[in-house]
């Protein structure tokens, strides 16, 4: 098999504190793989600036002037992590044999990239990077993540447990990805859906080399909920099932009240009635929110707005 040309896609948002170290480490990895004849000498590193407000794009542009393997895409605004990766893949998929995506903070183990390429050469179209130990994450962040992946599987979503966005994707898989037209992209769920031959590599996730994580708890929760609503209708079915149970329960309680009244019993019931009203009111609002989320996705999809806009393209040519 010929030596594959690999393009590394690194999304970045306000990463000026770590970009110098990131470029230096990626340069070492790239040159090492080229010297071992693992990848073609025309392989490159593409930074996708997701609307940074600091000097990230300036640093990327400066490095491009004296490091030809460094290239860049600048999005017109912050479109989000998933779309930044997607934009890089769509713009570069026809210029390589495979794409490797990873975050600019380099918490993923760069040593396993060589193993990823070996698995690609054996015919795998997708190779997932799966962290086994998360040294940098607290128990309060790590445990909910484990529960989330189990929850997704219970809802029928085919997803690789603990996998984030460190993966190798072949040109063929990237081409198939371009046929997925949804605006609300959740890549972790899309790639297993393709059914292509795949494998995974395991590694220990390291601490961030500098700066602050760009994914807040709120953003992580939004991404998690996005994954559920994008690939499963189960929440809507749960709402229907719960509504059915409440209806049955209400009917039974109504019979109890009628029988008690017939027998002349006095039913105080004010406290239980108020609690029931508040409880059911809260449940209804919560369920309306879930339904509203699905409706909002439909609203977003039918407008057919661009999923991303490139302000500057310094990756092609």
PEPEPE-V546977 format. One record per helix or strand. SS is the DSSP state (h for helix, s for strand). FROM is the first residue (numbers start at 1). TO is the last residue. If there is no record, write none. Layout:
BEGIN
SS	FROM	TO
SS	FROM	TO
END
This chain:
BEGIN
s	4	4
s	6	12
h	19	35
s	39	39
s	44	49
h	56	66
s	70	75
h	81	95
s	98	101
h	110	121
s	126	134
h	139	154
s	163	170
h	171	177
h	187	194
s	198	205
h	217	231
h	234	262
h	270	302
s	310	314
END
